[in-house]
Amino acid sequence: MVSQSSSVLAFDLGASSGRAIVGRLDSETGQVTIEEIHRFSNDPVKVGNHLHWDILRLFHEIKQGILQTKHLGYTDIESLAIDSWAVDFGLLAANGELLGNPYHYRDHQTDGVMEKVIDIVGREKLYAKTGLQFLQFNSIFQLYAIKERNPALLEQADTLLMIPDLLRYFLTEEKHSEYTNATTTQLLNATTQTWDSELLEKLALPGDLLLTPVLSGTRVGALTKEICEELDVAAIPVIAVGEHDTASAVVAVPALEEDFAFLSCGTWSLLGTETKEPVLSEQALAWNFTNEGGVYGTNRLLKNIMGLWLIQECKRTWDKEGKNSSFAELVKLAEKAMPFQSFIDPDDDMFLNPVHMPKQVQQYCRDTNQAIPQTEGEIIRCVMESLALKYRFILERTEQLSGKSFKGLHIVGGGIQNELLCQFTSNATQREVWAGPVEGSALGNLVVQWIALGYIANLREARKLIRNSFPVKTYIPEDRAGWQEAYVTFCQVASRLTVK
């Protein structure tokens, strides 16, 4: 499998932080080791009524990561790659300059836009074409919002680049669109795997902004002469990996079986399975599942779940109030709280971007005539139990849509550090949970680079390599009767689940 040792560099950007990680593939041990070189916050910036990504700060931090890699003695980096969250993009003018800071997916410019687009195209037709879950912040709705609100911006634009594409362009001065991220826009046809010209024409959106996507594993340039001189580094090749971080995370699922269910657990939770083809059935549309392109010809049938954002926002609110509990302390408080007192639907729109998340949790419970959680521990317990129960709900629907049966659930990503949530998930799903590795997206990024460089043969071999290199913790279901009763109550309380 491995003819020699190799070092590559992954930049993994999440909605709250980013990191630069060096991966080392050792020819003697046949294992991967990783070292975090640089970590930085990713803080959205509100200007007036709009929320933006600080894209130039992110580019600066990427350059700092390259610099730190050199300072730490990694002079043999063979390539680098970037993965990030989906849907958001930047617009370039004809001269290659950026036209403003990219909008954040939680910006309110898309409020009400999804309904307008559905009225024009039709819900069934839009799903049949793209196979994508309807979320108000999808790229198609962002682009249509700009067309309505600021058409002059689109008139000035020459190229649309998703966030990793844009940062790669800053590094290489080469413009490329990567396939897995392109599939999250709701503008790419799921069957033809090309931009849907009929859809673009119907919405009067400028299709000439969109570049033909390249497949994951494609070399897409090298560091520019200017960056090499600025940082005093070599012209490191840049590779387009599975640039949607979920695509990279699923690459890193250490599954030895062909059919498996995964949960990529972070700010967002994404639960689903790999399929050979998109699932575009009436039931998939009714349940609002998504089909996203994966690496090497795979399709990800999955559902977005609000995830740890709920806990992060509770903590942020309490920090502003001077309480300053750590995440670990909040989990301990939740562990001590009384179980099964109240539940929320984590995906209710009221939790998308509230001013005060704890009050929103309380309001949901009030509106559904449940006990209202009062303390930090009670609120966090309510959120965590609800997440675990929602995971069961989506896992069972994934089985029905895919025609597969899963004896357990693989969880990857930073969320596995919350061991109580992992145990709750095992309890709720009443199946084994296999948690690990933590750095799922970064590892998927790294191994696709090694496949592109010829060190690893294929995706199956990459997953075996990860399984042999990183620990996986197994959780066994507990209190089956109590969690079964809780699931029935949860489904009654979260009544909107029946129509999503």
N, C-alpha and C positions, 0 to 999 in steps of 0.2 A: 504493500500500500504506500509506504513512505520511503523514498529513496535517500532523503537527507533531511536535516532540520531546516525549519523555515520560521521566520518571524513576520507577522503582518500586523497592521494597525486598524482598529475599528473605532469609529465614532458613533456612539449610540445616543441619540437625542430623544428624551422623553418630554412630556408636557410640563414637567416641573424641574427637571435637571438633565444634564448631559454628562457624558464621561468618555474619556479616551482610554482604550484598553489595548495593550499589546498581547497578542496571542503567539505562543511558541509551540510548534509541532515538533516533537522530539522523535528522531528516527530510531533511537535505541529502545526507548520505552513504548513507542507507539501511542503516546498520550499527549494531550493538550494541557498546557499551563497558561494561565492568564495573569496579568498584572495591571491594575488600574493605575494609569499614569497621571491622569488629570480629571478632576470632577468640578463641575460648575453649575450654578443655578440657572434656570431658564425662566425668567420672570416676565410675564406679559406686561405691557405698558398701556395704560389707559390715557388717551388724549381726547379731550372733549367727551363725546358720547361713544367713542369707538375704542375697541381693544385690539392691540397689535402685538405681533412678535417682534422682539428686538433683534432682527436678523443680522445686523452688522456686529452686534455684541457676540452672537453665536459664532460668526465667522472669526472674530478675534479669538474666541476661546478655542476654536479648532486650530488656529495657528499656534496658540500657546501649547496645545496638546502635542503638536508636531515638534515644537521646540523642547518641551519637557522630555519627549521620547529621545531626542538627541542627547540632551544633558544627562540622561540616565544610562547612556552608553549603548542604546539600541541603534547602531549604525548600519545594520543589515536589514532594515525594513524593506520587504520586497513589494509591498503594495499597501494601499489604504482604501477604506470605503466608509460610507456614511449611511445610516438608517435613521428614520425619525417617524413621528406620527404622520397620519395620512391627511387627506382632504385640503390642506392649506397650500397656498401657492403665492409666488411673486410674479409680477409682470415686468418685462424688460422692454425698453424702447428700442428702436431700430439701431441705435448706436451702442446697444448693449448695456446701457445704464438702467438701474433699478428705478421703477416708477412707484416710489413710496414704500413704506413698510407693509409687509403682508398682514392681512387681517387674521385675527385669532378666531378659531372655530366657535368660540363662545361669544363672539361679538353679536350684537342684536340686529345687525343689518339684514339678516336672513329671516327675521320674524315675519311670519305670514307669507314668505316667498314660496315655500314648498307647495302650499295650496294653489298658488297662482300657476306654477309650472304644471302641476297635476291637472288643473283645469284645461290647460292648453294641449298637453300631450295625452293625458289619460293614464291613470295609475297602472292599469293592466299592461298597456303598451310599453310604458317606461320600464316596468319590471321585466317584461318579456325581452326587451332589448338589452338591458344592462345587468339584470339579476341582482341589483343592489338594494340593500335595506334602506328604507325611507327614514332619513335623519335630517333635520332641518339645516344642518351645517355642511351637508355634502357639497363638494366643489361646484356641482351644477347649479345649486341654489345660491352659492356665493357669487358665481359669475353672473347669474341672472340679476341678482341684487345690485351688483355694480353697474350692469347695463341700464337698469331702471334709475338708479340714484346718481350715477356719475358716468354717463356714457362717454364723456370726453376722455376718461382714463382708458377705456377700451380702444378708442380711436387712436390714441398715442401708442398703444401697446403693439409690439411686434412678436413677442414670444411669451408663453406661459410656462413656468417651471415650478414643479412641486418643490417643497422645502429641501429635500436632499439634492434634487437636481440643481436647485439654485445655489446651494453651498458648493456643490461640485463645480459649477460654472465659475464661481469666484476663485476656486483653486486652480482650474485648468484652462479657463476661457473657452471651453468647449460646451456646447449646448446639446443635451440629450435628455430624453424622457425615459424613465425606467418603467417596465411593464407592471410590476406588482402594485406600485403606487398609482399608476395610471388607472388601474381597475377600480380604485376607490373614488374616482371622480363622479361616477354615474353618467359619464359621457362616452365610455368605451363599450362597444358592443360585446357582450359576453360570449357570443357564438363565433363571430368573425375575428375577435380580438383586435379590432381596429376602431378608430374613432367613428362614431355613428354620425355620418353626414346628414342623414334625414332628420335626426333629433336636433342637431345643431342648427339646421336650416329652419326647422319649425319654431325654434325659440329665438331665431335671429341672433345667434351667438357666433362670434368670429372663429370659425374652425381653423383658419390659417395660423392662429396662435399656437396650435397644438402640434408637437413634433411626433413623428412615428416612434413608438416606444421600442427600446432595445431590451433584450432579454437579460435576466439576472445572470451574472457571470461574465458580462461583456466588459472588456477594457474600454474606458471612455476618456482617455487622456492621461496627462501627468502634470505634476506641479509646474506652474509657469516659471519662467526664468526670473521674474520679479520676486516671486515668493521664495524661490531657491536662494536668491541673493539676500533677501530680507532675513531669512532664518538660517542661512548658511547650511543648507541641506541639499541632498541630491534630488534630482527630478523623479520623485517616487511615482510609479504608476498608480492610477486611480481606477478602481473597478466598481461597476454598478452591481451591487448585490441585491438581495430582496430588500429594497429600500423602504418599503412599509415595514415598520418595526414588528408588526404582527407576523408578516411573512418570514422575517428573520427568526422571530421567536419560535415559530412552528418548525422551522428547519432544525432548531436545537432541541426539540422534544426527543428525549432519549428512548423512544419506543422501538422495541425489537419486533413487535407485531406489525403487520401491514395495515390493519384497521385499528385506529385508536381515536379516543376523544381527548381534546386538549383544552386547557384553560390558561390563557396568557393573562397573568394577574398583575396589574399595576394601577396607574391612575384610572385606566379603563380595564374592564375585564372582557375578554373575548373568548367565547366558548364555542367549540364546534369540532369538525372533523375534516380530513382531507377526502376529496372525491375526485374521480377521474374527469368528470364533466360537471358543468354548472347544473344545479337543481332549480329549474324554473317552473315548477308546478304551481297550480292554483293554491295548494296548501302552503307552499313556501312563501308565496305572496301574502296570503291571509295572515301567516304568522310573522311576516316581515323579517325573514332571514336574508342574509346577504351571501353573495358569491363573489369572492375576491381571488384574483389570480395569485397563484403561488409560484415558487421557483420550479424549474425543470418540468413544466407541463402539469403541475398539480393545480387543483381548485380548492379553495377553503370555503366550506359551507359553515357559516357561523352566525352568531348573534352578538352584537355589542351590548354590554351591560355596564351600567354607570360606574361600578367598581370602587376602588379605594378613594376616588375623588370625594365621596361622601365623608369619609373619615378625615381626609386631608383638609377639607373645608371646615369641618367641625373644629379641628385643632387650630386652624388659622383664625377662626372667629374667637376661640377661647384665648389664644395668644394675644390678640388685640385687646382682650378684656383683662389681661395681666395674669392669667392662670398658668400658662406656660408648662403644661404637662407634656412629657415626651410621648411618642407613639407607644412605646413599651409600657409606660405608666398607664396610658388610656386602656390598653388591652388588659392589663391587670385589674383595673377598675371594672371593666366589662365582665371579666371572668368571675368576679365576686357578685355581680348583679343577679337578680332573680331572672331565671330563664323564661322565655315564651310569654312575656307580658304584653308585647305589642309588636306589630310588623309594619313595614312599608313596602311599596313597590319601588325598588331602587331606580327604575327607569321612568318613573313619572316625570313629566316635563317640569314640575315644580322644583325638581332637584338639579336642573341643568346648570343654572348659574344664579343661585339666590344670594341675596345680601347677607343673610344670617342662616346658615345651614341648620344649626341645632333647632332654631325656631320653626324651620320648615318641617323637620322631622316631627316635632311636637304637633304642628298644625295638621299634618297628614293623619296622625293618630287621633287627633280631636275630630277631624272630618269623618273618620271611619268608626267613631264611637268606641275607641279602644282606651285602655289605660294610657295616660300621657306620661312618657318617661321624663323624669325631672333632673336627675344627676348626670354628670358626664358619663359615668359607667353605664347607667341605664340607657342613655342615648346611643352610645357606641355598641352596646350589646344588641339593641334593637336593629341597628344598621348591619352588624355582622351576621346575626341570625337571618336577617332578610336577604342578604347577599347569598348566603349558603343555600337558602331555600329557593331563591331565584335560579341559582346554578342548577339545582335539580330539575326545575321546571324546563329550563332550556336544554339540558342534557337529554331529557326524555323526548322532547320534540326533535332534537337532532337525530336521535335513533329512528324516529318515525319517518323523517324526511329522507334520511340516507339509506334506510333499510338495513342498518347495521345494529349490532348489539355490543355494548361495552361493559366489561366486568369491572372497570375502574376508570379513573380520570387522572390524566397527567397534568400537573400544574407546573408552569415555569414562570420566572419573573420575580421581581422584588417582593411581590405579595406573599411568597412562601415563607418569608421571614416572620410573618404573623402566624405563628403555629396554632394559635387558637382558631383562627379563621380556617386553616387547613383541616383541623379536627372537626369543626362545625360542618365543613363541606363534605367530609366523609360521612358524618352523622346524617346530614340532610339527604345526600344522594343514596345513602345506605349501600355504599360501595367503597372499595379501597381507593385511596388517593395516594398518588406517587408524586412527591414534591421535589423538584430540582430539575435543572440547575437554576440558581438565582439570576445569573446574567444571561438569560435566554436570548434576547435580541442580539446582544454583542457576540455571543458564541455563534449564532446563526450567520451573522455578518462575517465572522472570521472564517468559518468553514467553507462558505461559498467562495471566498477569496482563494482558499487552498484548492478547491475544485477547479477554479478558473486557472490557477497556476499549475495544475497537473499533479498535485501532491495527494489528492484524494480522488477516488474514482467516481463516486456518485453520492447521491443523497442518503441511500441506505447505509453506505459505509461511513458517512459522516456521523449519522446518528449512533452507530455502534461505537465510534471513536469517542463521542461525547459521553455515552453511557459508561465507558470504561475509564473515563477521566474525572468524572465529578460524582459526588454522592447523591443518592436519591433516598429520601425518607418516606417510609410507608406509614399511612394512617389507616386504622381499622375502625369501622363504624361502632359507635356506642349509643346506648339508649334508643334503640330502634323504635320502640313504641311511642316514646315521648316526641321524637322528631317526626314520626308519621302523623301524629295528632297535630303537631305544629304545622305541618305542610298543608293539611286540610284547611286549617284556620287561615294560613297565609294566602291560599288561593281564593278563599272567600273574601278576605279583606282587600286583596289586590285585584278587585273585580275587573279592572281594565285589562288584565292578562288575557281574558277570554276573547278580546277583540284585537289584540296586537298582532 
